[in-house]
Amino acid sequence: MELSSRISTIKTKEDLAEFVGELRRDFEVNPERWENPTLEKFLAAMEDWIRAMDNYYINTGQAVPVSPTWKTIADILYASRIYE
């Protein structure tokens, strides 16, 4: 299953842990797909995406999270790999 499709299935802490493992394996196998391949770039992108994430949810027709869920954390991690 593609990583982006996997996010919608995340409901529990264990689901998120498995997703983080999948992200790590994706980075190992496909580093060229990652716009932010260093911890510094990844964390900077994460900070920027969190600040702008309401727009993502609005633009994709999703409710803007009031409190983060395990899925929200997965959204943040997934976006941080490519967000500029």
C-alpha positions as CSV (number, residue, x, y, z in Angstrom):
1,M,0.0,0.0,0.0
2,E,1.3,3.5,-0.9
3,L,2.3,5.5,2.1
4,S,-0.2,8.3,1.4
5,S,-3.1,5.8,1.3
6,R,-1.9,4.2,4.5
7,I,-2.5,7.4,6.5
8,S,-6.3,7.0,6.3
9,T,-6.0,3.7,8.2
10,I,-4.2,5.1,11.2
11,K,-6.4,5.0,14.3
12,T,-4.1,3.7,17.1
13,K,-0.7,4.2,18.6
14,E,0.4,0.9,17.2
15,D,-0.9,1.9,13.7
16,L,1.3,5.1,14.0
17,A,4.3,3.1,15.1
18,E,4.0,0.8,12.1
19,F,3.6,3.9,9.8
20,V,6.8,5.4,11.2
21,G,8.6,2.2,10.4
22,E,7.2,2.3,6.9
23,L,8.4,5.9,6.6
24,R,11.9,4.9,7.7
25,R,12.0,2.0,5.2
26,D,10.8,4.3,2.5
27,F,13.6,6.7,3.3
28,E,16.1,3.9,3.2
29,V,14.8,2.5,-0.2
30,N,13.7,5.8,-1.9
31,P,15.8,8.7,-0.6
32,E,15.3,10.5,-3.9
33,R,11.6,10.9,-3.0
34,W,12.4,12.8,0.1
35,E,12.7,16.6,-0.3
36,N,14.0,16.9,3.3
37,P,16.6,14.1,3.8
38,T,18.3,15.5,6.8
39,L,16.9,15.9,10.3
40,E,17.4,19.6,10.2
41,K,15.4,20.0,6.9
42,F,12.8,17.5,8.1
43,L,12.2,19.3,11.3
44,A,12.1,22.7,9.6
45,A,9.5,21.4,7.1
46,M,7.5,19.9,10.0
47,E,7.4,23.2,11.8
48,D,6.3,25.0,8.6
49,W,3.7,22.4,7.7
50,I,2.2,22.5,11.2
51,R,1.8,26.2,10.9
52,A,0.1,25.9,7.6
53,M,-1.8,22.6,8.1
54,D,-5.2,24.1,8.4
55,N,-5.0,25.0,4.7
56,Y,-4.3,21.4,3.8
57,Y,-7.4,20.1,5.7
58,I,-9.6,22.8,4.3
59,N,-8.3,22.3,0.7
60,T,-8.9,18.5,0.9
61,G,-12.4,18.9,2.4
62,Q,-11.4,17.5,5.8
63,A,-12.3,18.9,9.2
64,V,-9.4,20.9,10.7
65,P,-8.3,19.0,13.7
66,V,-8.9,20.7,17.0
67,S,-6.9,18.1,18.9
68,P,-4.4,15.9,17.1
69,T,-5.2,12.2,16.6
70,W,-2.7,9.5,15.7
71,K,-3.7,10.1,12.0
72,T,-2.9,13.8,12.4
73,I,0.6,13.0,13.6
74,A,1.0,10.7,10.6
75,D,-0.2,13.5,8.3
76,I,2.5,15.8,9.8
77,L,5.3,13.2,9.5
78,Y,4.3,12.3,5.9
79,A,4.1,15.9,4.8
80,S,7.4,16.8,6.4
81,R,9.3,14.5,4.1
82,I,8.4,16.7,1.1
83,Y,7.1,20.0,2.3
84,E,9.1,23.1,1.2
